[in-house]
Amino acid sequence: MEFLQCISLKAAQDLVVRSLKRGAAGEEKVQLIDAAGRIAAQDLFAGENLPPFDRSTVDGFAVNSRDTFGAGEAVPVLLSIVGQVAMGEPSLQELLPGQAVAIPTGGMLPSGADAVVMLEYTEQMDTDTLLISRVAAPFENVVKKGEDVSSADVLVKHGQTIQAQQVGILAACGYSTVPVYKQLKTAIISTGDELVAVSETPKMGQIRDINSYSLGAMLKETGCIVTCMGIVKDNYEEFVRAVSWAAKNSHLVIISGGSSVGARDYTVKAIDALGGVLFHGIAVKPGKPTIYGMAHGIPVFGLPGHPVAAMMVLEQLVKPAANFLMGKETRQQGVTVWARLLRNIPSAPGRDDFVTVHVKIEENSYVAEPIFGKSGLIHTIAEADGVIHIPAEKGGLYTGDLIEVALLKNWLREEEAF
Amino acid sequence: MEFLQCISLKAAQDLVVRSLKRGAAGEEKVQLIDAAGRIAAQDLFAGENLPPFDRSTVDGFAVNSRDTFGAGEAVPVLLSIVGQVAMGEPSLQELLPGQAVAIPTGGMLPSGADAVVMLEYTEQMDTDTLLISRVAAPFENVVKKGEDVSSADVLVKHGQTIQAQQVGILAACGYSTVPVYKQLKTAIISTGDELVAVSETPKMGQIRDINSYSLGAMLKETGCIVTCMGIVKDNYEEFVRAVSWAAKNSHLVIISGGSSVGARDYTVKAIDALGGVLFHGIAVKPGKPTIYGMAHGIPVFGLPGHPVAAMMVLEQLVKPAANFLMGKETRQQGVTVWARLLRNIPSAPGRDDFVTVHVKIEENSYVAEPIFGKSGLIHTIAEADGVIHIPAEKGGLYTGDLIEVALLKNWLREEEAF
């Protein structure tokens, strides 16, 4: 299979998305504490004003700001204390000119008041008399009703992942449960006569089933529910049964392995028998022998057997598909940083290349060092900080180029020990 | 409480870590598929060589490279085919000079062979005779035993978070279960007479309990198991009982709210009664009224009532403490990017300031725009992309400064719609 017979990465990505229905995973409601990391199934409107009342931001006295005009250290203003606002209680008292009310941080401003003077700029002469030694500007130390959130605001947009720091604002607006897309049910089938289970000791010529775990872990991180169906040996009837069962019980099926021509043939033949193959072969390195199709109307990816190639294709094709089925509106797939390249990287035009890199910090900016090694060596991805993409129209990258690195780790900064 | 009476952030962080025992959460074994995101409880050694045998990276013929010297399109070399290597089977046959063996990608090289010639550079004359039209270099198309991973390699270091893309290499080395630190049991108590449950409609003067949810979601993201104990009204006996129960049933306790002087007093008094207060007040904005101590030997944080201040202190003090208790070796807390500042930010020297920012991409680099707003407005953090830290020794930052931004979102790149 030559690269010329393969379709481009862009064409493959478009074809995959066009073959799917956005949000096919369905919707559910989850408890607010479990909402972070899930995808909003609708625009989450505030529905109310925050704060719901004019609120003090300090401990002090609520006043009418006009009453403080001209106040200073030398010429304090005199007001009568007519009560106090209790935390969590409404302020029913109407403040008249010349009056002040004690108020705690977070307390509700009484009507008639429009500012709060901090405790330290006041002096209480007796229970009824207050000296104020500083002018209060209108709305000083006050958050006005609706100033934080207005009831028409959208807190999280449909199709966006809910971030941990957005959970607070959802709580503030009364979302005890949140409508989200369901987690996608995915099934992984490993194939290959050379594979043995992770718990087994491989005999000569055998290797352990890596892909079920690496692909499973990456899909779980994306928010999927993963069923590892284990290893199906190269027996066609058994293989078709497994793919058929997986398609009937999942939203997405991944067939991993089968890097031999025979196993690839099985995958193509099985998908054709259960639905149809949409493409076979993509102009991507690593990842060329990728197969995509439908079985019982469910998307099925046949990924390369090489662990690194399988992970790269998962990242580029399967994760966007999973996110699309889970209702996501954007392809966003993590954090990227710009880095200076420390070495030349050759690449063939007409093919999208993905190269793993180490990322380091030099003089407040990032540098990227390609991890070279024979194709398929798993340490090249296990120790990588990120991946760079050399697009099909480029014939390689040069030392010093400023490149975008998609980070593989969920942290990246100078490590500071405890 | 003036900033002068407060201890510095650095002093607070050091005091917290010195008061704790690293790894106090304890250890357990988890299934490999669940290991990503967990912290390794020991150095995870490879224990075996990968590959465990010399392996072909292509479909072709295994040969002794010396037999191909001088081969070319015009002058092919002639070898006798003496068998084929089956996938997943050991190659027991010893290759003699002048012989070749058919081998699939991933197949085990027979002894006597040191290279593989790709199918496309061979021609099979009959079942026994092979023409080779290209020289094979020693170890061409071969991954040598141990070339990927050597048995003495450490795959994941003690105290490091296991990344999804490291799960594959653990599978390859036979880790069906992985020793990790247990998830930390944390309890959150909300205090404040003004608070009502998220499911309730606040009456005038009341607000919903935000912090249980925002802090809980952030701690869950850090890998903790969170128990929200709900709202304890400002009743001292009830409060002490709640803190005592929490300390006896958790590894870490968070008391949130109590921004009023009375509530702060309760927190200090309760911690003192159950153990002892270690500090009260930190020179951090926002976050000044932070309390830390021990109850029944368990760390207890009294966080500010302002939701944004509480989240900032959680990030700077509580998360590192949680990670330390979960055995983490480094303070790493996510991804940072460098960005040019788009506005001046004033700051008082002697105080560590944290300011939320929007991060955008302009001409292949990041720019950061501070989100201004009155202290405590929750939208300032809900819509933020990241946070910048103005250290105590600085008197503010200036437009154009290159600053480090700690990202709050787990994605950040130009959004590309499907």
Chai-1 contact restraints between the chains, C-beta under 6 A:
chainA,res_idxA,chainB,res_idxB,connection_type,confidence,min_distance_angstrom,max_distance_angstrom,comment,restraint_id
A,V17,B,F418,contact,1.0,0.0,6.0,A-B,restraint_1
A,L32,B,Y213,contact,1.0,0.0,6.0,A-B,restraint_2
A,I33,B,Y213,contact,1.0,0.0,6.0,A-B,restraint_3
A,I33,B,G216,contact,1.0,0.0,6.0,A-B,restraint_4
A,A36,B,A217,contact,1.0,0.0,6.0,A-B,restraint_5
A,M87,B,D193,contact,1.0,0.0,6.0,A-B,restraint_6
A,M87,B,E194,contact,1.0,0.0,6.0,A-B,restraint_7
A,M87,B,S260,contact,1.0,0.0,6.0,A-B,restraint_8
A,G88,B,D193,contact,1.0,0.0,6.0,A-B,restraint_9
A,G88,B,E194,contact,1.0,0.0,6.0,A-B,restraint_10
A,G88,B,G205,contact,1.0,0.0,6.0,A-B,restraint_11
A,G88,B,Q206,contact,1.0,0.0,6.0,A-B,restraint_12
A,E89,B,G205,contact,1.0,0.0,6.0,A-B,restraint_13
A,P90,B,M204,contact,1.0,0.0,6.0,A-B,restraint_14
A,P90,B,G205,contact,1.0,0.0,6.0,A-B,restraint_15
A,P104,B,S260,contact,1.0,0.0,6.0,A-B,restraint_16
A,T105,B,S259,contact,1.0,0.0,6.0,A-B,restraint_17
A,G106,B,E194,contact,1.0,0.0,6.0,A-B,restraint_18
A,G106,B,S259,contact,1.0,0.0,6.0,A-B,restraint_19
A,M108,B,G205,contact,1.0,0.0,6.0,A-B,restraint_20
A,V143,B,K374,contact,1.0,0.0,6.0,A-B,restraint_21
A,D148,B,L377,contact,1.0,0.0,6.0,A-B,restraint_22
A,D148,B,I378,contact,1.0,0.0,6.0,A-B,restraint_23
A,D148,B,H379,contact,1.0,0.0,6.0,A-B,restraint_24
A,V149,B,H379,contact,1.0,0.0,6.0,A-B,restraint_25
A,Q163,B,K409,contact,1.0,0.0,6.0,A-B,restraint_26
A,A164,B,A217,contact,1.0,0.0,6.0,A-B,restraint_27
A,A164,B,M218,contact,1.0,0.0,6.0,A-B,restraint_28
A,A164,B,E221,contact,1.0,0.0,6.0,A-B,restraint_29
A,Q165,B,I381,contact,1.0,0.0,6.0,A-B,restraint_30
A,Q165,B,L408,contact,1.0,0.0,6.0,A-B,restraint_31
A,Q166,B,A382,contact,1.0,0.0,6.0,A-B,restraint_32
A,V167,B,Y213,contact,1.0,0.0,6.0,A-B,restraint_33
A,V167,B,S214,contact,1.0,0.0,6.0,A-B,restraint_34
A,V167,B,A217,contact,1.0,0.0,6.0,A-B,restraint_35
A,G168,B,I210,contact,1.0,0.0,6.0,A-B,restraint_36
A,G168,B,S214,contact,1.0,0.0,6.0,A-B,restraint_37
A,G168,B,P307,contact,1.0,0.0,6.0,A-B,restraint_38
A,G168,B,I378,contact,1.0,0.0,6.0,A-B,restraint_39
A,I169,B,I378,contact,1.0,0.0,6.0,A-B,restraint_40
A,I169,B,A382,contact,1.0,0.0,6.0,A-B,restraint_41
A,A171,B,V198,contact,1.0,0.0,6.0,A-B,restraint_42
A,A171,B,R208,contact,1.0,0.0,6.0,A-B,restraint_43
A,A171,B,I210,contact,1.0,0.0,6.0,A-B,restraint_44
A,A171,B,Y213,contact,1.0,0.0,6.0,A-B,restraint_45
A,A172,B,R208,contact,1.0,0.0,6.0,A-B,restraint_46
A,A172,B,I210,contact,1.0,0.0,6.0,A-B,restraint_47
A,A172,B,I378,contact,1.0,0.0,6.0,A-B,restraint_48
A,S176,B,V198,contact,1.0,0.0,6.0,A-B,restraint_49
A,S176,B,S199,contact,1.0,0.0,6.0,A-B,restraint_50
A,D193,B,M87,contact,1.0,0.0,6.0,A-B,restraint_51
A,D193,B,G88,contact,1.0,0.0,6.0,A-B,restraint_52
A,E194,B,M87,contact,1.0,0.0,6.0,A-B,restraint_53
A,E194,B,G88,contact,1.0,0.0,6.0,A-B,restraint_54
A,E194,B,G106,contact,1.0,0.0,6.0,A-B,restraint_55
A,V198,B,A171,contact,1.0,0.0,6.0,A-B,restraint_56
A,V198,B,S176,contact,1.0,0.0,6.0,A-B,restraint_57
A,S199,B,S176,contact,1.0,0.0,6.0,A-B,restraint_58
A,M204,B,P90,contact,1.0,0.0,6.0,A-B,restraint_59
A,G205,B,G88,contact,1.0,0.0,6.0,A-B,restraint_60
A,G205,B,E89,contact,1.0,0.0,6.0,A-B,restraint_61
A,G205,B,P90,contact,1.0,0.0,6.0,A-B,restraint_62
A,G205,B,M108,contact,1.0,0.0,6.0,A-B,restraint_63
A,Q206,B,G88,contact,1.0,0.0,6.0,A-B,restraint_64
A,R208,B,A171,contact,1.0,0.0,6.0,A-B,restraint_65
A,R208,B,A172,contact,1.0,0.0,6.0,A-B,restraint_66
A,I210,B,G168,contact,1.0,0.0,6.0,A-B,restraint_67
A,I210,B,A171,contact,1.0,0.0,6.0,A-B,restraint_68
A,I210,B,A172,contact,1.0,0.0,6.0,A-B,restraint_69
A,Y213,B,L32,contact,1.0,0.0,6.0,A-B,restraint_70
A,Y213,B,I33,contact,1.0,0.0,6.0,A-B,restraint_71
A,Y213,B,V167,contact,1.0,0.0,6.0,A-B,restraint_72
A,Y213,B,A171,contact,1.0,0.0,6.0,A-B,restraint_73
A,S214,B,V167,contact,1.0,0.0,6.0,A-B,restraint_74
A,S214,B,G168,contact,1.0,0.0,6.0,A-B,restraint_75
A,G216,B,I33,contact,1.0,0.0,6.0,A-B,restraint_76
A,A217,B,A36,contact,1.0,0.0,6.0,A-B,restraint_77
A,A217,B,A164,contact,1.0,0.0,6.0,A-B,restraint_78
A,A217,B,V167,contact,1.0,0.0,6.0,A-B,restraint_79
A,M218,B,A164,contact,1.0,0.0,6.0,A-B,restraint_80
A,E221,B,A164,contact,1.0,0.0,6.0,A-B,restraint_81
A,S259,B,T105,contact,1.0,0.0,6.0,A-B,restraint_82
A,S260,B,M87,contact,1.0,0.0,6.0,A-B,restraint_83
A,S260,B,P104,contact,1.0,0.0,6.0,A-B,restraint_84
A,P307,B,G168,contact,1.0,0.0,6.0,A-B,restraint_85
A,F324,B,F418,contact,1.0,0.0,6.0,A-B,restraint_86
A,T330,B,E415,contact,1.0,0.0,6.0,A-B,restraint_87
A,T330,B,A417,contact,1.0,0.0,6.0,A-B,restraint_88
A,R331,B,E416,contact,1.0,0.0,6.0,A-B,restraint_89
A,Q332,B,W411,contact,1.0,0.0,6.0,A-B,restraint_90
A,Q332,B,E415,contact,1.0,0.0,6.0,A-B,restraint_91
A,G334,B,W411,contact,1.0,0.0,6.0,A-B,restraint_92
A,V335,B,V335,contact,1.0,0.0,6.0,A-B,restraint_93
A,V335,B,L412,contact,1.0,0.0,6.0,A-B,restraint_94
A,T336,B,R413,contact,1.0,0.0,6.0,A-B,restraint_95
A,V337,B,V337,contact,1.0,0.0,6.0,A-B,restraint_96
A,W338,B,N364,contact,1.0,0.0,6.0,A-B,restraint_97
A,N364,B,W338,contact,1.0,0.0,6.0,A-B,restraint_98
A,N364,B,L402,contact,1.0,0.0,6.0,A-B,restraint_99
A,K374,B,V143,contact,1.0,0.0,6.0,A-B,restraint_100
A,L377,B,D148,contact,1.0,0.0,6.0,A-B,restraint_101
A,I378,B,D148,contact,1.0,0.0,6.0,A-B,restraint_102
A,I378,B,G168,contact,1.0,0.0,6.0,A-B,restraint_103
A,I378,B,I169,contact,1.0,0.0,6.0,A-B,restraint_104
A,I378,B,A172,contact,1.0,0.0,6.0,A-B,restraint_105
A,H379,B,D148,contact,1.0,0.0,6.0,A-B,restraint_106
A,H379,B,V149,contact,1.0,0.0,6.0,A-B,restraint_107
A,I381,B,Q165,contact,1.0,0.0,6.0,A-B,restraint_108
A,A382,B,Q166,contact,1.0,0.0,6.0,A-B,restraint_109
A,A382,B,I169,contact,1.0,0.0,6.0,A-B,restraint_110
A,L402,B,N364,contact,1.0,0.0,6.0,A-B,restraint_111
A,L408,B,Q165,contact,1.0,0.0,6.0,A-B,restraint_112
A,K409,B,Q163,contact,1.0,0.0,6.0,A-B,restraint_113
A,W411,B,Q332,contact,1.0,0.0,6.0,A-B,restraint_114
A,W411,B,G334,contact,1.0,0.0,6.0,A-B,restraint_115
A,L412,B,V335,contact,1.0,0.0,6.0,A-B,restraint_116
A,R413,B,T336,contact,1.0,0.0,6.0,A-B,restraint_117
A,E415,B,T330,contact,1.0,0.0,6.0,A-B,restraint_118
A,E415,B,Q332,contact,1.0,0.0,6.0,A-B,restraint_119
A,E416,B,R331,contact,1.0,0.0,6.0,A-B,restraint_120
A,A417,B,T330,contact,1.0,0.0,6.0,A-B,restraint_121
A,F418,B,V17,contact,1.0,0.0,6.0,A-B,restraint_122
A,F418,B,F324,contact,1.0,0.0,6.0,A-B,restraint_123
